[in-house]
Amino acid sequence: MRYHLLVVRYGELALKSSYIRKRFERILIKNISIALNRENISYSISSDWGRIYIETDYIEESIPVLKRIFGITSFSPAIKTNATIQDISNLATSFAEELISREKKFALRVTRTGEHSFSSQDIAIKVGEEIRNKTRATVDLMNPDVEIYIEVREKYAYIFKEKILGPGGLPLGSQGTVLAYINNPIALLATWYIMKRGCNVIFYTIDSMDLVRRFTEQWYIPNVSIIGGRKHLEELEELIKREECVAIITSHTLYDHPRETIEDIRRWKERFKLPILTPLLILTRGEVIDRANILGIPL
């Protein structure tokens, strides 16, 4: 069955007040649009409470893009039908016939939001019975070979077989502007952790312009600002003031020379009178290397 729809989920946004959530959602939709446009992917996008929907004929091409957009917790290629129990049953059964054979064990994972004349349990019972009759497969809720998800919203239902993880966090640009001091590749890992919290980042780099540029392209950073510097603190001070940065990201770690590191952080705080964000302090050398490798940051 060919997919033409991606159901996108976000986590932390849903915990905010209605006004903040809507603002963050608009930012996330904008960031998704910028990323898809950058890859020349045709699409249409819409949303309702807690979900963003992307309709496109380029599902496979969209998947690696969505994996790298901050604010997305997970997403699923899906098929769509009307939110009636018969329409759901018909489509879910056809969907299951392509995935399940007599030898397979399956489970239905049903969720429902909104006002309907049926419950999630009603769907599970009816659809499960139809699938068993069509495929002769058995139900196994604890250790299935195949999971089929049915997500019922107000007017429509969405059927899919997997949830693909995104980076999570908050959408880029939903928080304040911070300066990333990129004096080595590890600083990009520190910056990644802060970007995940939604901060807009200005990259100040001494001699890693190409590396930073590849990193910003990889993570679809909108309106990217990369500034090549000369390691002059006066230059940093002017940039921080001009861009109204609220904090500085550095690559400090504690696994080498911890006493000197703490003293250096103290000097940074005294010089710039701003919070110095050091997300790598809690990581071991091995954890830094492993995480950098996962994110494709060359060390």
N, C-alpha and C positions, 0 to 999 in steps of 0.2 A: 504494500500500500504506500503510495507516494505522499510524502508530507509537503504541505505548503504553509505551515504555521509553526511558530515557536512561541511557547508560553514561558515568559520570563518572570522569575520570582525575586523579590528583595526581602531582606530580613529586618535589619535595624530601622529602616525607614518606617515600617509599619508600627513601630513602638512610639513614634513621635506624635505630637498633637496633629489634628487634622490639617491645620494651616501649614505647619512645618513639613508634614508628610507630602502634601501636594507640591510644595515648592521643591523638595528634594526629588520627587518623582519627575517633575518637569526637567530638572537638571539631568537626571539619569536618562530620560528619553532623548534629550539633546545630545548627550554624550554617545548614546547608542547610534543616533542618526549620523553624527560626525564620523564615527568609526566605520559604519557601513558605507557611507558615501566615499570615504577614503579608499575603500576596497572596490568601489564601483559596483556595489550590490544593490539591485533594485528591490524596493520593499515598500510596504505601507505599515504604519504603526499606530496602535491605539492602546487604551488602558481602561481598567476599572479598579475597584478597590483591591489593592494588594497584588495586582498582576499587570504586566505589559504584554501586548500581543504584537508579534511581528509576522506579517504575511509576506512571503517571498517564495520565488521559484528556486532560490539558491540556498537551500538549507545547509548542505554540506560546507559551502563556502562561508556561511555565517557562523557556524559553530566555533571555529578557532578565534573569531573576532569577539564573540560574547564571553569566551573564557577569560578575556583580558580587559574587561570593563568593570572597574570598581563600582560596588553597589549591588551587583548581581550575585545573589547567593546560589541560584541554580536556574536551569532552563531545560525545556523539553521540546523536541520535535513532536508535534501532536496533530491529530485530526479532530475536526469540530462537527458537532451536530446540535440539533435543538434539544433543550433541556426537558424532554419528555421521556418517560421511562421506556416507551416502546422504541423511540428513535435511538436512545442510548443503547438499548439491548441489541437492536439490529446492527448498529455500527460496531459495537464492541465485539459482537460475535464474529462478524466478518474480519475484524482486526485480529482476533484470536486465532482464527482458522489459518492465517498466514504464519503464525508463530508457534502453534502448539500441535503436536501429534499425540497419538494414543499413548506413547511411551513417556510423555512429559507430565510433570506435575506443575500446577499453576496456582497463583493466588491473585485475587482482586484486591486492590487498595482503593477504596472509594471515599471521597470527601465531598461535602456539599455545603454551599453557602447560598443563603437567600430563602425565599418562600416558595415551597413546592408542595405538591399533594402527596409526596412520597418521601421516604427517609433514605439515608445511605444504606441501611440494612436491606430495605426493599430492593434497591438496585443490585446489591451484592447477591441476594437470593435469586432474583430473576435472571440476571446476566450469567451468574455462575451456573445455573441449571441449563441455560441455553448453550453455553460453551461446552459443558460436559456432554450434552446430547449430540452436539455437532462433531466434537473431536474425540470423544470417549476418553479424554484425559481425566486425571484425578486432581482433586483440590488438596493442596498442602500449604497451609498458611505459615508454617514455621520454616520450611526448607524447600521452597518451590524452585523449579528450573526456570520458570518464566513468571515475572510479575507484570500485571496489567493495571495501570492506574486510570481511574475515572474521576475527573474533577468536575463537579457540577457547580456552575455559577448561576446567576439569575436567569438569563435567557438561553444560555448555551452550555454545552458540556464538552469537555476536552478529554481525549483518550490518548494515552501514550505508554511507552514501555520503559523509559529511563529518565533519570534526573541527572543532568550533567552539571557539575559544580563550576561556579564562577569564583572570582576572588573574594566576594563578600565585601564587608565594610560599608562605607558611605560613598556617594558619587563624588568624583573629582569636581572641585569648585563649590562644594556645599559648605566648606569651612573657610577659615582665613588663609592669607597668603604667607608662606614660609620660604625661607632661603635655604637651599641645599648646597652645602659646601662640599664639592666633589673633588677631593684631592687623591682619591684612589677608587678602584672598582667597588670595594666594600661599601663605600658611601652610597652607591646606588641601591644596595640592599637596605640600608638604613632609610633611604628616601622612599623605597617601596612601602615600607611599613607605615610611614607617615601619610603617603598618598592614600593608603587604604582607609585612613581616617577622614578622607574627603578634602584634605588641604590642597589648595592651589600652590604649585611649586615653581619657584624660579631657580634654575640651575646655574650655579657659579662654579666654573671648572677651570683648573689651571692648565692642564695639558691632555684632557680626555674628551675633547669636543666630539670626535667621531663616535666614541663609545657612548657618550650621553645621548647623542642624536639617535643612535640605533635603539637605545633603551626607551626613549620617549616615543619612538615610532612603534615599537613592540607593544607598548601599553596604551596606545591610542590616546595620548595626552592632548587634550584640546588646547589651542592657543598657547603652545609651548614657548617658553622663554629660556634660551640658553645663552649665557654670557661668558665669554672667555676672559679670564682675569690674569693678573700678574702676581697674585699672592700678596698684594698690599692690603693691609687691614683698613687703611683709609678708604680705599676703593670699596671695600665691603661695607663700611659704614655709610658711605654715600648711597650705595645701591639699596641697602636696607631702609634708609630714610625715604628715598625716592619712591620705592615700591610699597611702602607702609607694611613691611613684613612684621609679623607678630612673633616669630621664633626662628631659630636657626637649627638645621639638621646637620649633625656631624657623624663621623664614622668611628667614634671612640668605642673601644672594647676594653675588657678587663682581663683578658687571658694573657696579655703580655704587659709587663710593667704596670700593674694596677695603681701603685702609688703615684707614679708619674702621670698616668691617665687622669686620675682624680684631680691632681693639681692643675693639669692643663684645662680641664673643664671649668675649674674655678676661675682661671685667667680669662677664659672666653666670656663667662658670665659677667665678670667685672668690667671687661672691655666694652661689651655690647649692651649691657643692661636689658637683655632679653632672655626668655627661656631658651636653654640649649637642649634640643631634643636628641637623645642618645638611645634609640631603641635597641641597639646591639649590645648594650652593657650586660644584659641578662643571659646572653648566648655564649656558649663555649665555641672554641675554634672549629670543632667538628660540626656544630650546628650551623655556624655561619657558612662553612663550605658547602654543607648539604643543601641549605636553603638557597644559596646562590646558584648552585647547579640546577636545582629544580626550576628556578626562575630564568635560567639562561644567562646569568651574569658571569662573564669570564673573570676569574681571579688570577 
